[in-house]
Amino acid sequence: EGEINFFAPKKFTDISFVFENLEMTSLAPYSAKFAGRRIDSGRLSLDLQYLIEDSRLQSHNAFVIDTLVLGDKVESPDAVDLPLDLAIALLKDSRGIIDISLPITGSLDDPEFSYSKVMWQAVTNLLGKIVTSPFRALASLFGAEEETLNEVLFEPGSGVIPPAEEEKLDTLRTALQQRPLLKLLITGRFDADADRQALKKQKFRRSFAVASGIALEPGEDPGPMDFGNPDTRAKLTDIFVEQYGRDAYERIRAAMVPSKENQEIENKEEKTVDARKLAQKLFTVLVERVTLDPGVLESLADKRAAAVVTYMTADGKLDIERITIQPSQRIGEDDNLSVLFELDSMEDSS
């Protein structure tokens, strides 16, 4: 307790301290003042190394904190407003241990220098970095990139997790197993344009397959159209003529006949309509007429979130109680098409 007196040496001093199993409730006045929370329990071990040269302090501080439990909030004008429960959940491992290192520097000639104040400022700065970039902090445990953990990408119109994204979920799940106080918040999302177009194509391909006598399982996507297949092209033509009429078909076909100039450039060979491109055009126009049920995009977003939950909790690898599904959202203009993750503390008292 109290300030460390370095006697303001002017040349060179190398000092080391080791403290083991200190009762952390004795630090409650500092935690209340600088962190705005009491300390109910916890044991602290310190390995402190100070190098002082010409009154310039450089220190390395290793902290090992066992079973830290924070108490009630305390009003303090010096306290930093941080979600401390989340910070502790990110730091505390499966054994209840927090192991951190903090470098501290300062001038002992500065009349405003206070080691305890500088120490708590360093601690709160560390906690601030952790809670503002929680996935970066979590990813650092496994050498992963932050952006690989805070979302799972999906293909337009699909609620199936791509195989390439499963490795990401494996890493996230392992990290959460090592941080048992963390809770995962999942937000399923949709792209109003890309998903709508993909779903319309799927719906048309299904109806086309059924009309062609192909048996499909419920929700099964028959896959891309084979525009090189003469039967497919003929069927598309029949459907188009039925919906839009023969005149509309002929107008589209005529618009795709190569111009006279193009024929002359290509050695005046007689040109006919490219059957594959004509079929693709008919398909595009037919898809535009497809209608979707209300709420289908939100349902797709929910399906994506549910797929992630199923994967994360498979074989009991992650407790379902540690996952919360939030209301689905439409992605922003510059966002990836993904399910988005957030982290929270299981013991959040804010």
Secondary structure, DSSP 8 states (H G I E B T S, - for coil): ---------SSEEEEEEEEEEEEGGGGHHHIIIIISEEEEEEEEEEEEEEEEETTEEEEEEEEEEEEEEEEEE---TT-----HHHHHHHH--TTSEEEEEEEEEEETT-TT--HHHHHHHHHHHHHHHHHHSHHHHHHTTTT--GGGTSEEE--TT--S--HHHHHHHHHHHHHHHH-TTEEEEEEEEE-TTHHHHHHHHHHHHHHHHHHTT----TT----S--TT-HHHHHHHHHHHHHHH-HHHHHHHHHHTS--HHHHHHTTT------HHHHHHHHHHHHHHH----TTHHHHHHHHHHHHHHHHHHGGGSS-GGGEEEEEEEE--TT--SEEEEEEEETT---
